[in-house]
Amino acid sequence: MVFSVELIPDAELDRAVRDDWDRLLGADLPSSGRNPAPSNRPHMTLAVRDRLDPSAFAGVADLLPVTLELAGVVLLGHRDRYVLARHVVVSAQLLAVHRAVAEIAGRPEPRYSNTGTDRWTPHITLARGLTAARLATAMRLVKAPNIVGQATGARVWDAEARSVTTIR
């Protein structure tokens, strides 16, 4: 099983990310917008673990809303494929939310260590699996304006059951 705890951006940030998803789709590039599931939406992952009790995160609702600032892009690589994402500026408020979630979630399994305290890179994914050649095209299409909004919602995603538990 795999669970993730995620922050959900407000409507303005959601639209900015979806616009980039749509531009990538229009160019027949990988895009997080390609998944038609109703649960697929822009989000920022705070923690990923093999096991979580979604009800343990109810108190996270009291920490929201939290300011989110999207500023440019971040590139995450794995072998010869890349993840293109919107960079989320780190703030004290955002780190406090992440730390609270990480403490509730407990120590991450090694493969999820990048979601642990002091190892996390806040971002909202635009596309996965880009080759270097396709990455260059994607970079020309993504607008990535600096935009400030809020994370107004939170949820726990159960990847095996393909279900969402809404926290707020």
C-alpha positions as CSV (number, residue, x, y, z in Angstrom):
1,M,0.0,0.0,0.0
2,V,1.1,3.6,-0.6
3,F,-0.5,6.7,1.0
4,S,0.3,10.3,0.5
5,V,-0.7,13.4,2.4
6,E,-1.3,16.3,0.1
7,L,-2.1,20.0,0.2
8,I,-4.6,21.3,-2.3
9,P,-4.1,24.8,-3.8
10,D,-6.8,27.4,-4.2
11,A,-8.7,28.0,-7.5
12,E,-6.2,30.5,-8.9
13,L,-3.1,28.3,-8.3
14,D,-5.0,25.3,-9.5
15,R,-5.9,27.1,-12.8
16,A,-2.3,28.2,-13.3
17,V,-1.0,24.6,-13.0
18,R,-3.8,23.2,-15.1
19,D,-3.0,25.8,-17.8
20,D,0.6,24.4,-17.9
21,W,-0.8,20.8,-18.0
22,D,-3.0,21.7,-20.9
23,R,-0.1,23.3,-22.9
24,L,1.9,20.1,-22.4
25,L,-1.0,18.0,-23.5
26,G,-1.5,20.2,-26.6
27,A,2.0,19.4,-27.6
28,D,1.5,15.7,-27.0
29,L,4.0,15.7,-24.2
30,P,3.8,13.9,-20.8
31,S,1.5,15.9,-18.5
32,S,0.0,15.3,-15.1
33,G,-3.2,16.5,-16.8
34,R,-3.4,13.3,-18.9
35,N,-5.0,11.3,-16.0
36,P,-8.8,11.6,-16.4
37,A,-9.6,10.4,-12.8
38,P,-11.7,12.8,-10.8
39,S,-9.2,12.6,-8.0
40,N,-6.4,13.9,-10.3
41,R,-5.8,17.5,-9.5
42,P,-2.8,19.8,-8.8
43,H,-1.4,19.1,-5.3
44,M,1.7,19.3,-3.2
45,T,2.8,16.1,-1.5
46,L,3.8,16.5,2.1
47,A,4.5,12.8,3.0
48,V,4.4,9.4,1.4
49,R,4.4,6.2,3.4
50,D,3.5,2.6,3.0
51,R,0.9,2.8,5.8
52,L,-1.0,5.8,7.2
53,D,-4.2,6.2,9.1
54,P,-6.0,9.1,7.3
55,S,-7.9,10.0,10.5
56,A,-4.6,10.8,12.3
57,F,-4.2,13.9,10.1
58,A,-7.5,15.6,11.0
59,G,-5.7,18.3,13.0
60,V,-3.9,19.4,9.9
61,A,-7.1,21.2,8.9
62,D,-6.4,23.6,11.8
63,L,-3.1,24.7,10.1
64,L,-4.8,25.8,6.9
65,P,-4.9,27.9,4.9
66,V,-1.2,28.3,4.3
67,T,0.4,30.7,1.8
68,L,1.8,29.0,-1.3
69,E,4.0,30.9,-3.7
70,L,4.8,29.3,-7.1
71,A,8.0,30.6,-8.5
72,G,9.5,29.1,-11.6
73,V,10.1,25.5,-12.2
74,V,12.2,22.7,-10.6
75,L,13.6,19.7,-12.4
76,L,13.9,16.4,-10.6
77,G,15.8,13.6,-12.4
78,H,16.0,9.9,-12.3
79,R,18.4,8.2,-14.7
80,D,17.5,9.5,-18.2
81,R,14.0,10.7,-17.4
82,Y,12.9,14.0,-15.7
83,V,10.0,15.3,-13.6
84,L,9.1,18.9,-14.4
85,A,7.4,20.7,-11.6
86,R,6.4,24.1,-10.3
87,H,8.7,25.2,-7.5
88,V,6.9,26.1,-4.3
89,V,8.8,28.7,-2.3
90,V,9.7,27.5,1.2
91,S,8.2,29.6,4.0
92,A,8.2,29.2,7.8
93,Q,4.5,28.5,7.7
94,L,4.8,25.9,5.0
95,L,7.6,24.2,6.8
96,A,5.6,24.1,10.0
97,V,2.8,22.3,8.2
98,H,5.2,19.9,6.6
99,R,6.9,19.2,10.0
100,A,3.5,18.5,11.6
101,V,2.5,16.1,8.9
102,A,5.9,14.4,8.9
103,E,5.7,13.9,12.7
104,I,2.3,12.3,12.4
105,A,3.3,10.1,9.5
106,G,6.4,8.9,11.3
107,R,9.8,8.1,9.8
108,P,9.6,7.5,6.1
109,E,10.6,4.2,4.4
110,P,13.9,4.7,2.6
111,R,12.3,5.0,-0.8
112,Y,10.2,8.0,0.5
113,S,13.0,9.6,2.4
114,N,12.7,12.8,0.3
115,T,9.4,13.5,2.1
116,G,11.0,13.4,5.5
117,T,11.8,16.3,7.7
118,D,14.7,18.4,6.4
119,R,14.7,16.5,3.1
120,W,11.6,17.7,1.4
121,T,11.4,19.7,-1.8
122,P,8.0,21.4,-2.1
123,H,6.7,21.3,-5.7
124,I,3.6,20.7,-7.8
125,T,4.2,18.2,-10.6
126,L,3.6,19.2,-14.2
127,A,5.0,16.2,-16.0
128,R,6.8,12.9,-15.4
129,G,9.0,10.8,-17.6
130,L,10.3,13.5,-19.9
131,T,13.4,12.7,-21.9
132,A,16.0,15.5,-22.3
133,A,14.7,16.3,-25.8
134,R,11.1,16.5,-24.7
135,L,12.1,18.4,-21.6
136,A,13.5,21.2,-23.8
137,T,10.2,21.5,-25.6
138,A,8.2,21.4,-22.4
139,M,10.3,24.2,-20.9
140,R,9.4,26.4,-23.8
141,L,5.7,25.8,-23.2
142,V,5.5,26.2,-19.5
143,K,4.6,29.7,-18.4
144,A,5.5,29.4,-14.7
145,P,4.6,32.9,-13.6
146,N,5.3,33.9,-10.0
147,I,2.0,33.6,-8.3
148,V,0.9,33.7,-4.7
149,G,-2.1,31.9,-3.3
150,Q,-3.0,29.5,-0.6
151,A,-3.3,25.8,0.1
152,T,-6.9,25.7,1.2
153,G,-7.4,22.0,1.4
154,A,-5.6,18.8,2.4
155,R,-6.2,15.1,1.7
156,V,-4.8,11.6,2.0
157,W,-4.5,9.7,-1.2
158,D,-4.7,5.9,-1.0
159,A,-2.9,4.7,-4.1
160,E,-4.0,1.1,-3.9
161,A,-7.7,1.8,-3.3
162,R,-7.4,4.9,-5.6
163,S,-9.4,6.9,-3.1
164,V,-9.2,10.2,-1.3
165,T,-9.9,11.0,2.3
166,T,-10.5,14.7,2.6
167,I,-9.0,16.4,5.6
168,R,-10.2,19.9,4.7
